[in-house]
Amino acid sequence: VTTLLDNTWATPLFFPAIGHGVDLTILACTKYVVGHSDAMLGSVTAGPGHFKALRETSFQLGQIASPDDCWLGSRGLRTMAVRLAQHQSSALAIAQWLEARPEVAQVLHPALPGCPGHDLFVRDFKGSSGLFSFVLDGGDEASRAALIDTLELFGIGYSWGGFESLALPVDPHRYRSVTRREVAGPMVRLQIGLEDPADLIADLDAGLAAFRAVRG
C-alpha cells in the first residue's frame, strides 16, 4: 500500500512525514512555503522507492511550475521557519483566549488538550501552524455573519498560510456522508497571520460583541 499525505498544515518542519513512513508527502506550497499569497505552487516529495513512479506520473500529467512561482517559493523557504514560529505562537494565544469566551462552545485546535486527537498531535507533531476553527455557542448564519462582517483586521478568504489573517464561515458537517457530527452552533475558520496578536484579539472581541447582539 502506497501512502500519500497532505502535509500543508504542519509542513515538514512540524511533521516530518517521510520520517514517519509516508511514501508521498504533498504540500500546497501556495500556503506556508510561499508565505505571501502571491504564487501558485505545489510539491510532492517521494520516499525511498517511489521517486521513479512520481516522476513518470508528473511527466504524463504535464505538470509544470513557472520560474517566477518557483523563485517565490525559494524566497519563502528562507523565512518559513521564523514565520511558522510566529503563526504558531499567535494562533495558540488566540485559541486559548477564545476557549475562555462564553460565546464559544469549542475551539478546534489540536494543540489544545481538550481538542479531539490531541493525544496523536502530542505523539507525532513538533508544532502547530496558524489554521484552526471554533464553534459558536448557539446563533445562526446571520449572527455568524455579523461576527465576520465586523472584523477589520481579518480578511475573508478561502486560502490560508500567508502573512495576513483570514476568517471564513465553514460548515464541514454538511459534507459528511457516512457519519454526522452535531455542533453547538455555527463554525468559523481562522488563519492567524503575522499581525500583532493583541490587535487580532481586540478585533475578535468586537466581532463576538456583534455576534451577541444579533444572537440575543
C-alpha positions in Angstrom: 0.0 0.0 0.0 1.4 3.4 -1.0 0.6 6.1 1.5 0.0 9.8 0.5 -0.4 12.6 2.9 -1.3 16.3 2.5 1.1 17.9 4.9 0.4 21.5 4.1 -1.0 22.4 7.6 2.1 21.2 9.5 4.8 21.4 6.8 7.8 19.1 7.2 9.1 21.4 10.0 6.3 20.4 12.3 5.6 16.9 10.9 8.4 15.1 9.1 6.1 12.8 7.1 8.8 10.9 5.3 10.5 10.1 8.6 7.1 8.7 9.8 6.9 6.3 6.9 4.7 8.2 4.5 5.6 7.4 0.9 4.5 10.6 -0.9 4.0 13.8 1.0 2.1 16.7 -0.7 2.3 20.4 0.1 0.2 23.3 -1.2 3.3 25.5 -1.4 1.0 28.4 -2.1 0.4 28.4 1.7 3.3 28.5 4.2 6.2 27.8 1.8 5.4 30.9 -0.3 4.1 32.7 2.7 3.0 35.9 0.9 -0.2 34.9 -1.0 1.4 35.8 -4.3 2.1 32.5 -6.1 0.5 29.2 -7.2 2.8 26.3 -6.4 2.7 22.7 -5.1 5.1 19.9 -4.3 5.2 16.2 -3.9 8.2 14.6 -2.1 8.8 10.8 -2.6 10.2 8.5 0.0 12.6 5.6 -0.9 11.5 3.6 -3.9 8.7 5.9 -5.1 10.5 8.7 -6.9 10.5 7.0 -10.3 6.8 6.4 -10.3 6.2 10.0 -9.1 8.4 11.5 -11.9 6.8 9.4 -14.6 3.3 10.4 -13.4 4.3 14.0 -13.3 5.5 13.9 -16.9 2.4 12.1 -18.1 0.1 14.7 -16.5 2.2 17.5 -17.9 2.6 19.2 -14.5 4.9 22.3 -14.6 5.6 25.3 -12.4 6.6 28.7 -13.7 10.1 30.0 -13.0 8.6 33.0 -11.2 6.5 30.9 -8.9 9.5 28.6 -8.1 11.6 31.7 -7.3 8.9 33.0 -4.9 8.8 29.5 -3.3 12.5 29.6 -2.8 12.2 33.1 -1.3 9.6 31.9 1.1 11.6 28.8 2.2 14.3 31.2 3.6 11.9 32.6 6.1 9.4 29.8 6.7 10.8 28.6 10.0 10.6 32.0 11.6 7.2 32.7 10.1 5.8 29.4 11.3 7.1 30.1 14.8 5.1 33.3 14.9 2.0 31.7 13.3 2.1 29.0 16.0 2.6 31.4 18.9 -0.1 33.9 17.8 -2.6 31.2 16.9 -2.2 29.4 20.3 -2.6 32.7 22.2 -5.8 33.5 20.3 -7.2 29.9 20.6 -6.6 29.9 24.3 -8.4 33.3 24.5 -11.3 32.0 22.5 -11.6 28.9 24.8 -12.4 31.3 27.7 -15.1 33.2 25.9 -18.7 32.4 26.8 -19.8 32.9 23.2 -17.6 30.0 22.1 -18.7 26.4 22.6 -15.5 24.7 21.4 -12.1 25.6 19.9 -10.8 23.0 17.4 -7.0 23.4 17.6 -5.1 20.1 18.0 -2.5 21.7 20.4 -5.2 22.3 23.0 -5.7 19.5 25.5 -9.4 19.5 25.0 -9.4 19.0 21.2 -10.2 15.6 19.7 -7.0 13.9 18.6 -4.7 16.0 20.9 -3.0 12.8 22.1 -2.0 12.0 18.5 -0.8 15.5 18.0 1.4 15.4 21.0 2.8 12.0 19.9 3.6 12.9 16.3 3.9 16.6 15.8 6.6 19.1 16.6 4.4 22.2 16.5 1.2 23.7 15.1 0.5 26.3 12.5 -1.9 29.2 12.2 -5.1 27.5 10.9 -7.9 26.4 13.3 -11.6 26.8 13.8 -14.0 27.4 16.6 -17.7 26.6 17.2 -20.0 29.4 18.4 -22.4 28.8 21.3 -25.8 28.9 19.6 -26.7 31.5 17.0 -27.3 31.1 13.3 -25.9 32.2 10.0 -27.0 35.8 10.5 -25.2 36.1 13.9 -22.1 34.4 12.5 -22.1 36.8 9.5 -22.4 39.7 11.9 -19.2 38.5 13.7 -17.2 38.1 10.5 -18.5 41.4 8.9 -17.4 43.3 12.0 -13.8 42.2 11.8 -11.5 44.8 10.4 -8.1 43.1 10.6 -9.2 39.7 9.2 -9.8 39.4 5.5 -12.4 36.9 4.1 -10.5 34.3 2.0 -10.6 30.6 1.2 -6.8 30.3 1.1 -4.5 30.5 4.1 -0.9 30.3 5.1 0.0 33.9 4.1 1.1 36.8 6.3 -2.5 38.1 6.6 -5.2 36.8 8.9 -8.4 35.4 7.5 -11.8 34.4 8.7 -14.3 32.2 6.9 -17.7 30.7 7.8 -17.4 26.9 7.4 -20.0 24.1 7.8 -18.0 20.8 7.3 -20.7 18.7 8.9 -22.9 19.4 5.8 -20.4 17.4 3.7 -20.1 14.3 5.9 -21.7 11.4 4.1 -21.1 8.5 6.5 -21.5 9.9 10.0 -22.9 13.0 11.5 -21.2 15.3 13.9 -23.5 17.7 15.7 -22.1 21.0 16.8 -23.5 23.6 19.2 -23.6 26.4 16.7 -22.1 27.8 13.5 -18.3 27.4 12.9 -15.7 30.0 11.9 -12.3 29.1 10.5 -9.4 31.4 11.3 -6.0 31.7 9.7 -3.8 33.7 12.1 -1.3 35.7 10.2 1.7 37.8 11.3 -0.2 40.8 12.8 0.1 41.7 16.5 -2.0 39.0 18.3 -3.3 41.6 20.8 -4.7 43.6 17.9 -6.3 40.4 16.4 -7.8 39.6 19.8 -9.3 43.1 20.1 -10.8 42.6 16.6 -12.3 39.3 17.5 -13.7 40.8 20.8 -15.6 43.3 18.7 -16.8 40.6 16.4 -18.1 38.5 19.3 -19.9 41.6 20.6 -21.7 41.8 17.3 -22.4 38.1 17.4 -24.0 38.5 20.8 -26.1 41.5 19.7 -27.6 39.5 16.8 -27.9 36.2 18.6 -29.7 37.8 21.5 
